[in-house]
Amino acid sequence: MTVYRRAEDRDIRDINHLLGQVLLVHHIGRPDLFKPVGAKYTDDQLSEIIHDDGRPIFVCEEDGRVLAHCFCKIEDRPETSASYAVKSLYIDDLCVDEEVRGKHVGTGLYRYVENWAKENGFYNITLHVWECNPAAKEFYKNLGMQIQQYTMETILR
């Protein structure tokens, strides 16, 4: 049975496994920025994030195994004289285990997060996607996401 829920400490091992897959995708696309092996977070840091309501992590679990995760950050932009107040849910990282990609696991998790955001009064969901990851760009486009802005760079060395 497939379950979508907030992450718990018992998910740390599986989440770390998925984070390693994300790192490898980024390393292949941008070896100038990302190492081939490493850990984004320690287990203690992951536990801290799991218990932080400002940085919810959602998972898709099947038969006791986490198949996908979605790291989020709540961003509250206050109103100014030039802009409206906006409560956004920023997706910092969404990963589906490479063994189950193409089986709509990511779509199901994204829709779960999207419904959670709607129920909790968010205006929008935002994220960044690397130009070197065309599969991710297509995935988000197929979910109905659209480009909000571009980040551009000049490499100086």
DOPABA-665487 format. One record per residue (C-alpha): x, y, z. Coordinates in steps of 0.02 Angstrom, whole numbers, plus 32768, in hexadecimal, padded with zeros to 4 digits. Last residue first. Example, Ala and Ser with C-alpha at 12.3 -4.5 7.8 and 13.67 -1.06 7.14 Angstrom:
REM residues 2
82AC7FCB8165 82677F1F8186 
END
This chain:
REM residues 157
875385E77D4B 86D286727D45 8634860F7D21 85AB86887CED 8502865E7D32 8446866B7D19 83B486477D8B 831086517D2B 826486857D67 81B286447D7C 81B985B67CFF 811D854C7D00 80E284B97D67 805584507D20 809083A77D5F 80CE83817CAF 814184197CBB 818683D77D5F 81B1832E7D11 81F7837F7C73 827083EA7CD9 829E83547D43 82C782EC7CA9 832A837E7C5E 83A383847CF2 843683EE7CB8 83CC848C7CC2 83BB846B7D7C 830F847E7DC7 82DF84FE7E4A 823C84F47EA9 819B85517ECC 80EF85227F0E 806C85A97F17 7FF486107F81 7FFA85A08019 7F6185938088 7F8084F080E5 7F0284878086 7F4D84C27FE1 7FFD8495801A 7FC783E88054 7F7083CD7FAD 801083FC7F50 8078838B7FC1 800582F77F9B 800683247EE2 80C583287EE4 80CB827E7F3A 805682307EBB 80B4827C7E29 8158823F7E70 8118818C7E82 80CF81917DD2 812580EF7D9A 81A981447D2E 822C813B7DB7 821A80A27E26 82CC805E7E31 8318810D7E24 82CA813A7ECB 826281D77EB6 82AE827B7EEF 826583267F15 82D983A77F61 82C7845B7F9B 8210846A7F73 81DE85197FA9 8131852E7FF1 810285E47FDD 80A2865D804D 809887027FF1 807D87B28034 805E882B7FA6 80E388957F54 811B89497F3C 80F4899E7FE3 812588FD8038 80C38864806C 812387DD80C6 816F8747806C 814E86A880CC 81B58615808D 8190856680CE 821884EE809B 81FD8444804C 825E83A0803A 81FC83227FD0 8229826B7FE1 820F81D17F78 820881137F85 821281078043 8206804F806F 818C800480EF 81237FAC806C 810E804B8008 813B80F88048 812F819F7FEF 818182248058 816782D7808F 81EA834580E1 81AE83E1813A 822584748150 81CA84F681BA 817B846B8223 822A84358259 82288382829E 8263833281FB 82E483BC81E8 833283948291 833382DA826A 838982FE81C5 840D8366821F 842B82D9829B 843B8259820F 84BD82C881BD 8486832C8126 84BA8342806F 852582A68074 85B082847FFA 85DF822C7F5A 85F5826A7EA7 8618831D7EDF 85AD83AA7E9D 85DD84547E57 865784387DC7 860C838B7DAE 856B83E17D76 84F683697D1C 854682C67D56 8562830E7E03 84AD83497E0E 846A829D7DE0 84E5824F7E5C 84B082C47EE8 83F9829C7ECB 841E81E17ED8 847C81FE7F7B 83E782617FBD 837C81C87F99 83E881578005 83EA81DC808E 832C81DF808A 83278122809B 839881248135 833C81B88182 828D816F8171 828081308226 829581E5825E 81ED8210820F 81BD825E816A 811182AB8152 8099823B80F3 806A81E8804F 8041812E805C 804180AD7FD1 800080008000 
END
